[in-house]
Amino acid sequence: MNRSEFSEGEIARYWDQNADLWADHVRKGWDYYREHFNNPAFFRFIGDLSGKAVLDAGCGEGYSTRLLARSGARMTGLDISQKMIDLARREEQREPLGIRYEVASFSDLSLLDDASFDTVVSFMALMDGPDFGGASREILRVLRPSGELVFSITHPCFMTRGYGWMEDEAAGTTKLTVSDYFGGQPYVERWRFKGPAPKEAEPFAVPVFPRTLSEYVNTLIRAGFVLEGIGEPRPSEDACKEHPWLQRWRDHATLFLYVRAVKPLGG
Ligand SMILES: C[S@@+](CC[C@H](N)C(=O)[O-])C[C@H]1O[C@@H](n2cnc3c(N)ncnc32)[C@H](O)[C@@H]1O
């Protein structure tokens, strides 16, 4: 299947189907990678956004959008899945935080004005859309000059379609194996959160659009961004003591890639 055959309508349908279980598990704290590794590290990478106008691109049911709103950012959350946004809006009604939610693709932000945000954040979503070039150009457009795009994705060099772990108990070694790094065909990945969710819970079905590191970086540069920083987080020693399943991501490879890119003045 090539990228153009995987329509955004289909992607929205996959995420609509994931939405109820996703929201239930995320809100119960059952996404252990998020709770014990990714969110603490990524929020440090993002820094203080209080008082800023911030777009959360691919916000899902709004978990991180709400965290940013509670810390003082003026938030807009946007997602392609109507069901995710319904769940986010229901939560906004229950606990109003002043968040505006919209259903749209981050590759077509025509409902948002030029230069209307100080910062665009995206938590683990930009690898799930087919058109990273369109997303980069649209995000640049809605940012003010010197505004920043800060996003997290699964690390494209390690979390490839063919990745896996090899344990050699006799030698006492653990190895990460990587293959298909250049195999850019989209596919549907099925997985559950690491956490206490019942094993019989339906796995999420997630369309994935693999890209190489150079594709991500060069696309941002071509759109007009200036790269400011890259993050490759490692779980802390304390986190690994408390959650030994994290240790391999401290010792062998990094699971996530964080990127900070700025819209230049006059850009
Ligand atoms: C892995 S989830 C992450 C959701 C949320 N950021 C979080 O951390 O819980 C990816 C999200 O990206 C959304 N998504 C996928 N493609 C999109 C697109 N083209 N435009 C906007 N949202 C998209 C999905 O609907 C889904 O909610």
The ligand as an ORCA input file, in Angstrom:
! r2SCAN-3c Opt
* xyz 0 1
  C      -0.559      7.958     19.384
  S      -1.967      8.996     19.415
  C      -1.408     10.296     20.482
  C      -2.540     11.120     21.041
  C      -2.143     12.150     22.088
  N      -1.218     13.116     21.571
  C      -1.593     11.446     23.299
  O      -0.407     11.647     23.587
  O      -2.351     10.712     23.936
  C      -1.920      9.757     17.810
  C      -3.062     10.731     17.547
  O      -2.797     11.376     16.302
  C      -4.032     11.558     15.661
  N      -3.763     11.742     14.224
  C      -3.303     10.850     13.305
  N      -3.171     11.433     12.112
  C      -3.569     12.721     12.265
  C      -3.657     13.832     11.378
  N      -3.324     13.734     10.092
  N      -4.078     15.011     11.881
  C      -4.429     15.135     13.190
  N      -4.385     14.110     14.055
  C      -3.938     12.917     13.613
  C      -4.828     10.316     15.979
  O      -6.210     10.490     15.795
  C      -4.428     10.091     17.446
  O      -5.320     10.719     18.327
*
